[in-house]
Amino acid sequence: MQVKDAYIQDFLNYVQEHSSNITITKDTNSILDPYFYERQEKLHKIRNDAKNGNMRLLTQEESNKEVELFFKEL
């Protein structure tokens, strides 16, 4: 969360006035893995691209052939 410096006091006043309606919890995903949400977003994009036909997923056999070809060309 980011708050502009000029707004900090207003923000703190708001939080104090509405503290009964605000719950702050630690996000275990970001504690265990600081890049969790970045990777999650990328994976969702890949999945959507595959569903929409913007990206073709290879079968295991196709993938193995691609890897073999890659190593042969090294």
ChimeraX attribute file (.defattr): number of C-alpha atoms within 10 A of each C-alpha:
attribute: neighborCount
match mode: 1-to-1
recipient: residues
	/A:1	2
	/A:2	5
	/A:3	9
	/A:4	8
	/A:5	8
	/A:6	8
	/A:7	9
	/A:8	12
	/A:9	12
	/A:10	10
	/A:11	14
	/A:12	12
	/A:13	11
	/A:14	11
	/A:15	13
	/A:16	11
	/A:17	11
	/A:18	10
	/A:19	12
	/A:20	8
	/A:21	7
	/A:22	10
	/A:23	6
	/A:24	6
	/A:25	6
	/A:26	7
	/A:27	8
	/A:28	10
	/A:29	11
	/A:30	11
	/A:31	10
	/A:32	9
	/A:33	10
	/A:34	11
	/A:35	11
	/A:36	13
	/A:37	12
	/A:38	9
	/A:39	12
	/A:40	11
	/A:41	11
	/A:42	11
	/A:43	12
	/A:44	11
	/A:45	12
	/A:46	16
	/A:47	15
	/A:48	13
	/A:49	14
	/A:50	13
	/A:51	12
	/A:52	10
	/A:53	10
	/A:54	11
	/A:55	12
	/A:56	11
	/A:57	14
	/A:58	10
	/A:59	9
	/A:60	9
	/A:61	9
	/A:62	11
	/A:63	12
	/A:64	12
	/A:65	12
	/A:66	13
	/A:67	12
	/A:68	11
	/A:69	11
	/A:70	10
	/A:71	9
	/A:72	8
	/A:73	7
	/A:74	5
